[in-house]
Amino acid sequence: MKKFALKTGAILGLSMMFAAQTVFASPTLQEGSHGHDVLLLQKKLQAVGYTISSVDGIYGAETERAVAEFQRDNKIRITGIVNNATWRALQKAKKVKWGSDVHKPLPTKNSSTLKSKGPLAPNNTPILARSKVNALLKTARSYIGVPYQFGGATPKAFDCSGYLQYVFAKNGINIPRTADEQYKLGLRTKSSQQLVPGDLVFFTTYEAGASHCGIYLGEDKFIHASSSRGVRVDTLKDDYWAPRYLGGKHIVK
C-alpha cells in the first residue's frame, strides 16, 4: 500500500485516505492494537471532534473511550472495538458542531474544579452520616440540567463520576474521581431493596465493571449525569438501566 502524506489541518485529504482504507479493508481494532491503521483511526476521531491527546498509533484506553463515545453518538453497539459498522460510520462522519446537544470539551486545567480538603474517604465502610443525607441530596438536585461532558467535573459540565465527586466535595467528603474507584466505597448490597437515600448505584455501560454511577434517591430512583441528557433523575426499573445495573453500595452510616 502506498504511503499517504498527511498535512496538518488537511481534513479533506484525511477523509479521502480514510475512505480508501475502509473500501479495501476494515481491520478490527481494539485495545492493544497498534500501527498505521490505529494512527489513521485516531486522526479521524480527532478530525470529527473527539478528544484524543496522544495520536501515536497505539490503541490505548483513551482511544477506546473515544471510539465508545463515537459509537454511542452514532447508535452503534458500544464495545470500544472498531468493527465494520464503526469503520463505515467513521468514513461518513463529519466534524461535530458544538451546540445545545454536543458540548465542547473542557480545558484540561479548570480553576472551578472543586476538591474537598482532607483525606480520601476509606473503602469498604459507610462514609456519609445520616444527618447529612438531605443536604447532600439537595446539592445533587441543584445541578439537574447541567450538561454531560466526558471528563467534566464542574457545574459547567459533568461526567458521571465527576458529578459524584463534586457533590460529595461540596458536602465535605473527598471521594475518588472514577466510577470503578468509587465502586470500592461502602458496603455491598444484595438487592436494591437494601439501599437507602444517599447510597451509591453502579452500572455496566461502555466497558465491563463499574463504568457508570449515580446517587440513590429512594423509591427506585437515582440521580446521575447521563451521557445523553446531563444531570437528571431516572429509575432503576428503566428499560435501559435495569439490565445494566451492577449493584449498589451502602455508604450511609
C-alpha positions as MATLAB code, in Angstrom:
seq = 'MKKFALKTGAILGLSMMFAAQTVFASPTLQEGSHGHDVLLLQKKLQAVGYTISSVDGIYGAETERAVAEFQRDNKIRITGIVNNATWRALQKAKKVKWGSDVHKPLPTKNSSTLKSKGPLAPNNTPILARSKVNALLKTARSYIGVPYQFGGATPKAFDCSGYLQYVFAKNGINIPRTADEQYKLGLRTKSSQQLVPGDLVFFTTYEAGASHCGIYLGEDKFIHASSSRGVRVDTLKDDYWAPRYLGGKHIVK';
ca = [
       0.000    0.000    0.000;
       1.311    3.408   -0.885;
       2.119    5.714    1.966;
      -0.012    8.814    2.218;
       1.316   12.183    3.265;
      -0.857   13.929    5.857;
      -0.727   17.694    6.149;
      -1.796   19.460    9.318;
      -5.393   20.594    9.039;
      -5.991   18.795    5.750;
      -9.165   17.109    6.901;
     -10.412   16.603    3.353;
      -7.331   14.662    2.383;
      -7.542   12.678    5.597;
     -11.168   11.779    4.896;
     -10.325   10.630    1.367;
      -7.500    8.481    2.667;
      -9.715    7.064    5.397;
     -12.410    6.252    2.813;
      -9.888    4.481    0.597;
      -8.647    2.478    3.563;
     -12.138    1.315    4.543;
     -13.121    0.368    0.984;
     -10.356   -2.189    0.681;
     -10.021   -3.310    4.286;
     -11.876   -2.905    7.536;
      -9.472   -4.158   10.187;
     -10.836   -4.904   13.634;
      -9.048   -2.638   16.096;
      -9.147   -2.845   19.872;
      -7.055   -2.137   22.944;
      -3.554   -3.433   22.289;
      -3.679   -2.843   18.508;
      -1.020   -0.581   17.045;
       0.294    0.703   13.745;
      -0.823    2.751   10.740;
      -4.496    1.758   10.968;
      -4.704    2.925   14.580;
      -2.958    6.192   13.710;
      -5.472    6.730   10.917;
      -8.333    5.982   13.313;
      -7.038    8.453   15.908;
      -6.644   11.231   13.342;
     -10.160   10.676   12.020;
     -11.670   10.727   15.513;
      -9.808   13.969   16.204;
     -10.936   15.450   12.899;
     -14.614   14.900   13.703;
     -14.353   16.342   17.201;
     -13.471   13.563   19.657;
     -10.745   14.246   22.204;
      -7.538   12.246   21.764;
      -4.435   13.850   23.236;
      -1.927   11.232   22.030;
      -2.049   10.447   18.291;
       0.609    7.764   18.443;
      -0.751    4.729   16.624;
      -1.284    2.849   19.894;
      -4.841    1.759   20.771;
      -4.932    2.583   24.472;
      -7.681    3.437   26.947;
      -8.104    6.974   25.586;
      -8.686    5.743   22.028;
     -11.058    3.060   23.293;
     -13.043    5.719   25.179;
     -13.245    7.956   22.086;
     -14.439    5.018   19.979;
     -17.082    4.168   22.605;
     -18.287    7.793   22.582;
     -18.458    7.772   18.775;
     -20.426    4.508   18.832;
     -22.814    5.933   21.416;
     -23.383    9.109   19.399;
     -23.983    7.125   16.203;
     -26.236    4.478   17.772;
     -23.736    1.696   17.201;
     -23.423   -1.055   19.805;
     -20.972    0.319   22.361;
     -17.980   -2.002   22.564;
     -14.960    0.274   22.242;
     -13.864   -2.037   19.419;
     -13.703   -0.793   15.834;
     -15.655   -3.234   13.665;
     -17.029   -2.889   10.136;
     -20.040   -0.829   11.247;
     -17.819    1.605   13.122;
     -15.412    1.964   10.170;
     -18.328    2.722    7.820;
     -19.808    5.304   10.187;
     -16.419    6.979   10.626;
     -16.000    7.146    6.865;
     -19.191    9.208    6.601;
     -18.700   11.223    9.793;
     -18.377   14.984    9.679;
     -16.969   17.350   12.232;
     -19.136   17.742   15.326;
     -20.759   21.139   15.733;
     -20.757   22.336   19.312;
     -24.212   23.404   20.441;
     -27.091   22.542   22.720;
     -26.725   18.789   22.247;
     -22.944   18.407   21.959;
     -20.729   20.356   24.297;
     -17.180   21.414   23.629;
     -14.585   19.620   25.779;
     -13.467   21.445   28.870;
      -9.879   22.681   29.188;
      -7.538   20.291   30.940;
      -6.950   22.815   33.703;
     -10.165   24.251   35.125;
      -9.997   26.639   38.041;
     -13.607   25.905   39.034;
     -12.880   22.254   39.816;
     -13.769   21.656   43.443;
     -11.679   19.344   45.575;
     -12.591   18.558   49.137;
      -9.950   19.045   51.769;
      -8.926   16.185   53.967;
      -8.067   12.533   53.385;
      -9.745   10.369   50.782;
     -12.807    8.519   52.088;
     -11.914    4.946   53.126;
     -13.097    1.944   51.108;
     -15.476   -0.791   52.304;
     -17.139    1.269   55.004;
     -20.041    3.757   55.293;
     -18.828    7.341   54.868;
     -21.975    9.510   54.862;
     -23.580   10.497   58.165;
     -27.346   10.026   58.078;
     -27.750   13.598   59.321;
     -26.033   14.872   56.148;
     -28.079   12.888   53.614;
     -30.718   15.557   52.994;
     -28.101   18.249   52.437;
     -26.198   16.032   50.006;
     -29.338   15.172   48.031;
     -30.285   18.853   47.914;
     -26.850   19.627   46.464;
     -27.210   16.800   43.941;
     -30.626   18.044   42.769;
     -29.380   21.614   42.407;
     -27.378   20.578   39.329;
     -30.241   18.965   37.406;
     -29.954   20.058   33.795;
     -26.176   20.578   33.798;
     -24.904   19.062   30.506;
     -22.730   15.986   30.181;
     -19.121   16.083   29.047;
     -16.605   13.267   29.308;
     -14.029   14.446   31.836;
     -16.361   17.147   33.165;
     -16.058   17.776   36.889;
     -17.591   21.237   37.375;
     -21.096   22.770   37.110;
     -20.222   23.774   33.534;
     -20.434   20.095   32.573;
     -20.150   16.761   34.404;
     -19.440   13.169   33.610;
     -20.981   10.606   35.960;
     -18.100   10.178   38.402;
     -17.065   13.841   38.204;
     -20.605   14.749   39.247;
     -20.497   12.459   42.281;
     -17.070   13.694   43.315;
     -18.199   17.335   43.073;
     -21.444   16.795   45.016;
     -19.654   14.963   47.812;
     -16.870   17.563   47.921;
     -19.485   20.291   48.369;
     -20.554   18.375   51.454;
     -17.041   17.943   52.832;
     -16.402   14.354   51.707;
     -13.446   13.549   49.464;
     -14.157   10.555   47.201;
     -12.174    9.135   44.232;
     -12.560   10.546   40.710;
     -13.514    7.462   38.682;
     -16.552    5.154   38.818;
     -14.500    1.983   39.289;
     -12.695    3.518   42.280;
     -15.962    4.879   43.707;
     -17.348    1.344   43.486;
     -14.906    0.385   46.227;
     -16.672    2.698   48.687;
     -19.266    1.472   51.183;
     -20.700   -1.992   51.714;
     -22.063   -4.322   49.063;
     -25.822   -4.807   48.873;
     -27.613   -7.940   47.676;
     -30.533   -6.065   46.124;
     -31.786   -2.535   45.521;
     -34.250   -3.049   48.391;
     -31.343   -2.699   50.805;
     -30.489    0.791   49.534;
     -31.355    3.980   51.392;
     -31.318    7.552   50.051;
     -27.715    8.734   49.766;
     -26.284    5.357   48.816;
     -24.477    4.836   45.503;
     -25.629    2.815   42.490;
     -23.426    1.484   39.685;
     -23.962    0.242   36.157;
     -22.027   -1.537   33.421;
     -22.289    0.513   30.218;
     -19.452    1.039   27.712;
     -16.998   -1.304   29.450;
     -17.068   -4.221   31.870;
     -17.365   -3.441   35.562;
     -18.479   -0.188   37.145;
     -18.468    2.325   34.290;
     -21.443    4.489   35.322;
     -22.643    5.687   38.710;
     -25.317    7.699   40.493;
     -26.797    8.587   43.877;
     -29.842    6.690   45.127;
     -32.849    8.870   45.979;
     -35.268    6.242   47.226;
     -38.302    4.555   45.609;
     -36.050    3.014   42.918;
     -34.977    6.459   41.678;
     -31.421    7.719   41.288;
     -29.782   10.958   40.140;
     -26.797   10.917   37.803;
     -25.014   12.668   34.937;
     -26.340   10.825   31.887;
     -24.369   10.972   28.653;
     -27.492   11.845   26.645;
     -29.276   14.437   28.807;
     -26.868   15.546   31.518;
     -27.789   15.542   35.208;
     -31.237   14.005   35.647;
     -33.321   11.578   37.696;
     -34.025    8.089   36.367;
     -35.424    4.848   37.753;
     -33.602    1.588   38.313;
     -36.520   -0.130   36.567;
     -35.922    1.790   33.334;
     -35.628   -0.456   30.258;
     -32.111    0.848   29.640;
     -30.749    0.910   33.193;
     -32.334   -2.246   34.656;
     -30.310   -4.765   32.585;
     -27.132   -2.740   33.136;
     -27.454   -2.459   36.930;
     -24.256   -3.739   38.526;
     -25.118   -3.146   42.151;
     -25.469   -0.644   44.958;
     -23.035    0.345   47.695;
     -24.336    1.246   51.136;
     -22.422    4.341   52.273;
     -24.887    5.866   54.777;
     -23.943    5.270   58.400;
];
